[in-house]
Amino acid sequence: MSVIAAGAVVLEGRVARPGWLSVEDGRIADCGSGPVRADDDFADCVVVPGFVDMHCHGGGGVSYPEDAGRAAGLHTFHGTTGGLASLVTAPPEVLLAQVRSLAEATRHGVVDGIHLEGPWLSGRHCGAHDPSWLRAPDRAELDALLAAGDGVIRMVTLAPELPGATAAIRCLVDAGVVVALGHTDASYEQTQDAIAAGATVGTHLFNAMRSLHHREPGPVPALLADPRVTVEVIADGVHVHPGVIRHVVASAGPDRVALVTDAMAAAGAGDGAFTLGGLGVDVAGGVARLRGTATIAGSTATMDRLFATAVGLLGGDDAALAAAVHMTATTPARALGLASAGVLAAGSAANLVVMTADLQVHRVMRRGSWLIQPK
């Protein structure tokens, strides 16, 4: 057993100053507040749960499923100890092959599962998805993908207004898959109906969905209002205005907001030319756009950056720190059903991030092992 102490530790939603936790066999054996004799003492740091990114397409120069270890490793360096590998719209046979590849990566512990973002999306709000391969949900294709995933498809994003979407939602929920609503032109009422059918997540709220209008409200207020729904927000400074992020947090609360990177291959790889789902993407100034257009194509963000942004946006105090932990770890882990992740508590997985006073990653522990050594 080893004991870790720090100037601050966020334990089950409260900030202990100072705090400590003990680790044994890859899990947290105990934790608490106050000074202790420790094997690792980070007096000037804050310890938070490892981040959980429920929407990430790649990083380190590669997209999932290509070199999943490299993509996931880049994000682990930035504090992400759990989450999903997201796939974009593709032809049926390509998508099947990608699912099989990522199923193997999941079984090896590289990621916690697969997120299918498409191909069942709206052509009006396809974003960085190849519109030629968008299609309505089909039961035969759903069954084939679920069989190929063999239990590791954890989340599917679809547009609920498409023909067959309601039946697809029910099929996926019955299979234990989290259903997210996104890339959609759905009305307020169609969104409510999809939630009633079992959808529980709003994919990157505001982005790639019908805009809010006072007479035709669309999906945004329906997703924000329902306590059963977790809403994703890409807090990278590009996708959503800081004032809107504050409004979302105030409206839904940190226990219903999941900050996501929506990162593509360029995360951690700098500016240049990349691809996403076979489409050309140019990254300039850290902003990814479909080649020759103004359409944003995912992000280049990492979860540590989103965490620091959230703390600053919410005031920089202990309440902001606890809220940021909820939105980057606790809430996404709960939304995905990752029971032992997203919180520092006795019995949970020993996944944690040691951050400096200015909220830079110092060390990362995953399943009880230090993955990043001090610089």
C-alpha positions in Angstrom: 0.0 0.0 0.0 1.2 3.5 -0.8 -0.1 6.8 0.6 -0.4 10.0 -1.5 -0.8 13.4 0.1 -1.3 16.8 -1.5 -2.1 20.4 -0.6 -5.6 19.8 -1.9 -7.4 16.6 -2.9 -10.9 16.6 -4.4 -12.7 13.7 -2.6 -16.3 12.8 -3.6 -17.1 16.4 -4.6 -15.4 18.2 -1.7 -12.0 19.8 -1.6 -9.8 18.6 1.3 -7.0 21.0 2.2 -4.7 19.1 2.8 -5.9 15.7 1.7 -4.6 12.2 1.3 -5.5 8.8 -0.2 -4.0 5.3 0.0 -3.7 3.0 -3.0 -3.5 -0.8 -3.0 -4.0 -3.3 -5.8 -5.0 -0.6 -8.3 -7.8 0.8 -6.1 -8.2 3.5 -3.5 -8.2 1.8 -0.1 -9.0 4.8 1.9 -8.9 8.6 1.8 -9.4 11.7 4.0 -8.4 15.2 5.0 -5.6 16.4 7.2 -1.8 15.9 7.3 -0.4 12.3 7.0 3.0 10.6 6.5 3.0 9.9 2.8 5.1 8.0 0.3 4.4 10.7 -2.3 3.7 14.2 -1.0 2.6 16.9 -3.4 2.4 19.8 -1.0 1.9 22.5 -3.6 -0.4 20.5 -5.9 -4.0 19.5 -6.2 -5.1 15.9 -6.8 -8.2 15.2 -8.9 -9.8 12.1 -10.4 -8.5 11.0 -13.8 -10.5 12.7 -16.5 -13.1 10.7 -18.5 -13.5 11.9 -22.1 -16.7 10.4 -23.6 -16.2 12.0 -27.0 -12.7 11.7 -28.6 -11.8 10.8 -32.2 -8.0 10.7 -31.9 -4.8 12.5 -31.1 -1.1 12.4 -31.5 -1.4 12.6 -35.3 -3.8 9.6 -35.6 -7.5 8.9 -35.6 -9.3 6.0 -34.1 -9.0 3.1 -34.8 -5.6 3.7 -36.4 -2.9 3.1 -33.7 -5.4 3.4 -30.8 -2.6 3.1 -28.3 -0.9 6.2 -29.7 -4.1 8.2 -29.7 -5.1 7.2 -26.2 -1.6 7.6 -24.9 -1.5 11.2 -26.0 -4.6 12.0 -24.0 -3.4 10.0 -21.0 -0.4 12.2 -20.9 -2.9 15.1 -20.4 -4.7 13.3 -17.6 -7.4 11.3 -19.4 -7.5 7.9 -17.7 -10.8 6.7 -19.2 -13.3 7.3 -21.9 -14.5 6.3 -25.4 -13.0 6.1 -28.8 -15.3 7.9 -31.2 -15.9 6.9 -34.8 -17.4 9.1 -37.5 -19.7 8.2 -40.4 -18.4 5.6 -42.8 -19.6 3.0 -45.3 -21.1 -0.1 -43.6 -18.2 -2.4 -44.2 -15.6 0.1 -43.1 -17.6 0.9 -39.9 -17.8 -2.8 -39.1 -14.1 -3.3 -39.5 -13.4 -0.2 -37.3 -15.7 -1.5 -34.6 -13.9 -4.9 -34.6 -10.5 -3.2 -34.3 -11.6 -1.0 -31.4 -13.3 -3.9 -29.7 -9.9 -5.6 -29.5 -8.4 -2.3 -28.2 -11.1 -2.1 -25.6 -10.5 -5.7 -24.4 -6.8 -4.8 -24.0 -7.7 -1.8 -21.8 -6.6 0.9 -24.2 -10.1 2.6 -24.1 -13.3 1.9 -22.2 -15.4 1.4 -25.2 -16.7 2.7 -28.5 -18.8 5.7 -29.4 -20.5 5.6 -32.8 -21.1 9.2 -33.9 -23.0 8.4 -37.0 -23.9 7.3 -39.6 -27.5 8.0 -38.5 -27.3 11.8 -38.6 -29.0 14.7 -40.2 -27.7 15.9 -43.6 -28.6 19.5 -42.5 -26.2 19.3 -39.6 -23.6 16.8 -40.7 -20.6 18.9 -39.7 -17.4 17.0 -40.4 -19.1 13.8 -41.5 -19.1 12.7 -45.1 -22.7 13.4 -46.2 -22.6 10.7 -48.9 -22.6 8.0 -46.2 -25.3 9.3 -43.9 -28.3 7.0 -43.7 -31.4 6.2 -41.6 -31.1 3.6 -38.9 -31.5 0.0 -40.1 -32.1 -2.9 -37.7 -29.9 -5.3 -39.7 -27.0 -2.8 -39.6 -27.5 -2.1 -35.9 -27.5 -5.8 -35.1 -24.3 -6.4 -37.1 -22.5 -3.5 -35.4 -23.6 -4.7 -31.9 -22.4 -8.2 -32.7 -19.1 -6.9 -34.0 -18.6 -4.8 -30.9 -19.5 -7.8 -28.6 -20.6 -5.5 -25.8 -18.0 -2.7 -26.1 -20.2 -0.2 -28.0 -21.1 2.1 -25.1 -22.7 5.1 -26.8 -24.3 5.9 -30.1 -25.2 9.4 -31.4 -28.1 9.7 -33.8 -30.6 12.2 -35.1 -34.0 11.4 -33.6 -36.1 12.8 -36.5 -34.8 10.2 -38.9 -37.1 7.4 -40.1 -36.7 4.4 -37.7 -34.8 6.4 -35.1 -37.3 5.7 -32.2 -37.1 2.0 -32.8 -33.3 2.2 -33.0 -33.2 4.1 -29.7 -35.2 1.4 -28.0 -33.1 -1.4 -29.6 -29.8 0.3 -28.4 -31.1 0.9 -24.9 -32.2 -2.7 -24.6 -28.7 -3.7 -25.6 -27.2 -1.6 -22.8 -26.0 1.2 -25.1 -26.2 4.9 -24.1 -28.1 6.8 -26.8 -27.1 10.4 -27.5 -28.9 12.9 -29.6 -26.8 15.1 -31.9 -26.2 16.2 -35.5 -29.9 16.8 -35.6 -32.6 19.0 -37.0 -35.1 17.7 -34.5 -37.9 19.8 -33.1 -38.4 20.3 -29.3 -41.2 17.7 -29.3 -39.2 15.2 -31.3 -36.3 15.6 -28.8 -38.7 15.1 -25.9 -40.0 11.9 -27.6 -36.5 10.6 -28.1 -35.7 11.2 -24.4 -38.9 9.4 -23.4 -37.8 6.4 -25.6 -34.5 6.2 -23.7 -32.0 8.8 -25.0 -29.9 10.2 -22.1 -27.1 12.3 -23.7 -27.0 15.5 -25.8 -24.0 15.3 -28.1 -21.9 18.5 -28.1 -24.7 20.8 -27.1 -25.4 23.7 -29.6 -22.9 22.4 -32.1 -24.3 20.6 -35.2 -27.9 20.9 -34.1 -30.9 23.1 -34.9 -30.4 26.6 -33.3 -32.5 27.8 -30.4 -35.4 30.0 -31.6 -38.1 31.5 -29.3 -41.0 30.1 -31.4 -39.3 26.9 -32.6 -37.0 26.0 -29.7 -35.5 22.8 -31.2 -33.4 20.3 -29.2 -31.3 22.6 -27.0 -33.9 23.6 -24.3 -35.4 20.1 -24.3 -32.0 18.6 -23.6 -31.2 21.2 -20.9 -34.5 20.9 -19.1 -34.7 17.1 -18.7 -33.0 15.8 -15.5 -32.4 12.4 -17.2 -30.1 14.0 -19.8 -26.4 14.6 -19.6 -25.2 17.3 -22.0 -21.8 17.4 -23.6 -20.0 20.7 -24.0 -16.8 21.3 -26.0 -15.2 24.0 -23.8 -12.2 24.6 -26.0 -12.8 28.3 -26.6 -13.8 27.7 -30.2 -17.0 25.7 -30.2 -19.0 27.5 -27.5 -18.8 31.0 -26.1 -17.7 31.2 -22.4 -20.9 33.0 -21.5 -22.9 30.2 -22.9 -20.9 27.6 -21.0 -21.6 29.4 -17.8 -25.3 29.5 -18.7 -25.4 25.8 -19.4 -23.7 25.0 -16.1 -26.0 27.3 -14.2 -29.0 25.7 -15.9 -28.2 22.0 -15.8 -25.7 21.9 -13.0 -22.3 20.3 -13.0 -23.8 16.9 -12.3 -25.5 17.0 -15.8 -22.7 18.6 -17.8 -19.9 16.6 -19.3 -17.0 18.5 -20.8 -15.6 16.7 -23.9 -12.7 17.3 -26.2 -14.2 16.0 -29.5 -10.5 15.8 -30.3 -9.3 14.7 -33.7 -5.9 13.5 -34.8 -4.3 17.0 -34.5 -4.6 17.1 -30.7 -1.0 17.2 -29.5 0.3 17.2 -33.1 0.3 20.9 -34.0 -1.0 22.7 -37.0 -1.1 21.1 -40.5 -3.1 18.9 -42.8 -5.0 15.9 -41.4 -8.0 13.7 -42.3 -11.2 12.8 -40.4 -13.4 10.1 -41.7 -11.7 10.4 -45.1 -12.3 14.2 -45.3 -9.4 16.6 -45.5 -8.9 18.9 -42.4 -6.6 21.8 -42.1 -5.5 23.0 -38.6 -4.4 26.6 -38.2 -3.9 28.3 -34.9 -5.1 25.2 -33.2 -8.5 25.3 -34.9 -9.5 22.4 -37.1 -11.7 23.1 -40.1 -12.9 21.0 -43.1 -10.5 21.8 -46.0 -11.7 24.8 -48.0 -14.7 25.6 -45.6 -15.4 27.4 -42.3 -16.9 24.2 -40.8 -15.2 23.2 -37.5 -13.9 19.6 -37.7 -13.6 18.5 -34.1 -11.0 20.1 -31.8 -7.4 19.9 -30.8 -8.1 20.1 -27.1 -7.1 17.9 -24.3 -9.0 17.3 -21.0 -6.5 19.1 -18.8 -7.1 22.3 -20.9 -10.9 21.9 -20.5 -10.5 21.4 -16.7 -8.4 24.5 -16.3 -10.8 26.5 -18.4 -13.8 25.4 -16.4 -12.1 26.3 -13.1 -11.4 29.8 -14.4 -14.9 30.3 -15.9 -16.6 29.4 -12.7 -14.5 31.6 -10.5 -11.3 29.8 -9.5 -12.4 28.9 -6.0 -12.9 25.5 -4.3 -16.5 25.4 -5.5 -15.2 25.9 -9.1 -12.6 23.2 -8.6 -15.3 20.7 -7.4 -17.6 21.6 -10.3 -14.8 21.1 -12.8 -14.1 17.7 -11.4 -17.8 16.8 -11.8 -17.8 17.9 -15.4 -14.5 16.3 -16.5 -14.7 13.1 -14.5 -17.7 12.2 -12.3 -20.5 13.2 -14.6 -19.2 11.5 -17.8 -18.2 8.4 -15.9 -21.7 8.1 -14.5 -23.3 8.8 -17.9 -21.4 6.0 -19.4 -21.9 3.6 -16.5 -18.2 3.4 -15.6 -18.9 2.6 -12.0 -15.4 2.8 -10.4 -14.2 5.8 -12.4 -14.5 9.6 -12.1 -14.3 9.9 -8.3 -11.7 9.6 -5.6 -13.3 7.5 -2.9 -12.6 4.2 -1.1 -13.1 1.3 -3.4 -12.9 3.3 -6.7 -10.2 2.7 -9.3 -6.9 4.5 -8.5 -7.1 6.8 -11.5 -5.9 10.3 -10.6 -4.1 13.4 -11.9 -1.7 15.5 -9.8 -1.9 19.1 -11.0 0.3 22.1 -10.2 -1.0 25.2 -8.6 -1.6 26.7 -12.1 -3.4 23.5 -13.1 -0.8 21.9 -15.3 -0.5 18.1 -15.3 2.4 17.0 -13.1 1.8 13.3 -12.7 -0.9 10.8 -13.8 -1.8 7.5 -12.1 -3.9 4.9 -13.9 -5.1 1.7 -12.2 -2.6 2.3 -9.4 0.5 2.9 -11.5 2.2 6.2 -12.2 2.2 6.8 -15.9 4.0 10.1 -16.1 7.2 10.7 -14.1 8.1 14.1 -12.8 9.9 16.3 -15.3 
